[in-house]
Amino acid sequence: MVTIGLLPAGLRTTGQAQVDQHDTAPGGFLASQDHSNCKAELALRVIQGRWKLSILRELIDGVQRFSHLQRALPGVSQKVLTAQLRELVADGLVQRTVYPQVPPRVDYVLTPLGRDLIPVLEGLHAFGEQVEAQASPSSNEEAFT
């Protein structure tokens, strides 16, 4: 059984190591914390979906119409694109504007919250590049020489 004791200046110990409760990992993402309300998992659920990252990438440049998104994402059906856009709107990342005209015009744009996601996505992209470089055959050959 491991006990947790409080130490001066907000430090706690599990008998093995000391963790400063005030100076946690970015965003409070520690293994020792309660994960029932993990904000990282919430963030991943918001962007989870086959087409969501592609939709967000298309909206980085500004307002886009539904027809542009459909042309820019070959292979996505109208039904799936509509569902993914609705989820992004419901999660507050995208704003949908319908203009009362014939034929109907619908525009989509990133909200301020959606724009806040751009640096996170750029970080994920950079991480993907690191993973790709590590997994490339040339880097594996160098590791064994």
C-alpha positions as CSV (number, residue, x, y, z in Angstrom):
1,M,0.0,0.0,0.0
2,V,1.3,3.4,-1.0
3,T,0.5,6.4,1.1
4,I,0.6,10.0,0.0
5,G,1.8,12.5,2.5
6,L,1.7,16.3,2.1
7,L,5.0,18.1,2.3
8,P,5.8,21.8,2.6
9,A,5.3,24.1,-0.4
10,G,2.6,21.9,-2.0
11,L,4.8,18.8,-2.5
12,R,3.4,15.3,-2.1
13,T,5.2,12.0,-2.0
14,T,4.2,8.5,-2.7
15,G,7.3,7.1,-0.9
16,Q,9.1,6.9,-4.3
17,A,9.2,10.3,-5.8
18,Q,8.1,13.8,-5.1
19,V,5.7,15.7,-7.4
20,D,5.1,19.4,-7.2
21,Q,1.3,19.8,-7.5
22,H,1.7,23.4,-8.6
23,D,4.2,22.6,-11.4
24,T,2.6,19.8,-13.3
25,A,3.1,18.8,-16.9
26,P,1.5,21.0,-19.6
27,G,-2.2,21.1,-19.0
28,G,-2.0,19.0,-15.9
29,F,-1.4,15.7,-17.8
30,L,0.1,13.4,-15.2
31,A,-0.2,9.7,-14.7
32,S,-0.8,10.3,-11.0
33,Q,-3.9,12.4,-11.6
34,D,-7.5,11.3,-11.7
35,H,-8.4,10.5,-15.3
36,S,-12.1,10.4,-15.0
37,N,-12.3,14.0,-16.4
38,C,-9.3,14.0,-18.7
39,K,-9.3,17.1,-20.9
40,A,-6.8,15.6,-23.4
41,E,-9.3,12.8,-24.0
42,L,-12.1,15.4,-24.4
43,A,-10.0,17.3,-26.9
44,L,-9.3,14.1,-28.9
45,R,-13.0,13.2,-29.0
46,V,-13.8,16.6,-30.4
47,I,-11.4,16.2,-33.4
48,Q,-11.9,12.4,-33.7
49,G,-13.5,11.5,-37.0
50,R,-12.4,10.4,-40.5
51,W,-12.8,13.8,-42.1
52,K,-12.6,16.3,-39.2
53,L,-8.9,17.2,-39.5
54,S,-9.3,17.6,-43.3
55,I,-12.3,19.8,-42.8
56,L,-10.5,21.9,-40.2
57,R,-7.5,22.2,-42.6
58,E,-9.8,23.5,-45.4
59,L,-11.3,26.1,-43.0
60,I,-7.9,27.5,-41.9
61,D,-7.9,29.7,-45.0
62,G,-11.2,31.3,-44.0
63,V,-14.9,31.0,-45.0
64,Q,-15.8,28.0,-47.2
65,R,-19.0,26.9,-48.7
66,F,-20.3,23.4,-48.4
67,S,-19.7,22.7,-52.1
68,H,-16.1,23.7,-51.8
69,L,-15.5,21.4,-48.9
70,Q,-17.2,18.6,-50.8
71,R,-14.9,19.1,-53.8
72,A,-11.8,19.5,-51.6
73,L,-12.4,16.2,-49.9
74,P,-12.8,13.6,-52.6
75,G,-14.2,10.4,-51.2
76,V,-16.5,11.9,-48.5
77,S,-20.2,11.5,-49.1
78,Q,-22.6,14.4,-48.6
79,K,-24.2,12.6,-45.7
80,V,-20.9,12.0,-43.8
81,L,-19.6,15.6,-44.6
82,T,-22.8,17.0,-43.2
83,A,-22.6,14.9,-40.1
84,Q,-18.9,15.8,-39.4
85,L,-19.7,19.5,-39.9
86,R,-22.6,19.3,-37.6
87,E,-20.4,17.7,-34.9
88,L,-17.8,20.4,-35.3
89,V,-20.5,23.1,-35.1
90,A,-22.0,21.4,-32.0
91,D,-18.5,21.3,-30.4
92,G,-18.0,25.0,-31.0
93,L,-15.1,24.7,-33.5
94,V,-17.0,25.8,-36.6
95,Q,-19.7,28.4,-37.2
96,R,-22.4,27.6,-39.8
97,T,-24.2,30.5,-41.6
98,V,-27.2,29.9,-43.8
99,Y,-28.2,32.6,-46.2
100,P,-31.9,32.8,-47.1
101,Q,-31.6,32.6,-50.9
102,V,-32.4,30.2,-53.7
103,P,-30.4,28.0,-54.1
104,P,-29.5,27.9,-50.4
105,R,-26.0,29.1,-49.5
106,V,-24.3,27.8,-46.4
107,D,-20.9,29.0,-45.3
108,Y,-18.6,27.5,-42.7
109,V,-15.8,29.2,-40.8
110,L,-13.6,28.4,-37.8
111,T,-14.8,30.0,-34.5
112,P,-12.2,31.6,-32.2
113,L,-12.1,28.2,-30.3
114,G,-11.5,26.5,-33.7
115,R,-8.7,28.9,-34.5
116,D,-7.1,28.1,-31.1
117,L,-6.9,24.5,-32.3
118,I,-4.5,25.4,-35.2
119,P,-1.3,25.5,-33.1
120,V,-2.3,22.1,-31.5
121,L,-2.8,20.6,-35.0
122,E,0.5,22.0,-36.1
123,G,2.1,20.4,-33.1
124,L,0.5,17.1,-34.0
125,H,1.8,17.5,-37.5
126,A,5.3,18.1,-36.2
127,F,5.0,15.0,-34.0
128,G,3.8,13.0,-37.0
129,E,6.9,14.1,-38.9
130,Q,9.1,12.9,-36.0
131,V,7.4,9.5,-35.9
132,E,7.7,9.2,-39.7
133,A,11.4,10.1,-39.6
134,Q,12.0,7.6,-36.8
135,A,10.2,4.8,-38.7
136,S,11.8,5.5,-42.0
137,P,14.2,2.7,-43.3
138,S,17.2,5.1,-43.5
139,S,16.9,6.0,-39.8
140,N,16.6,2.4,-38.8
141,E,19.7,1.4,-40.8
142,E,21.7,4.2,-39.1
143,A,20.6,3.0,-35.7
144,F,22.2,-0.4,-36.3
145,T,25.5,0.8,-37.8
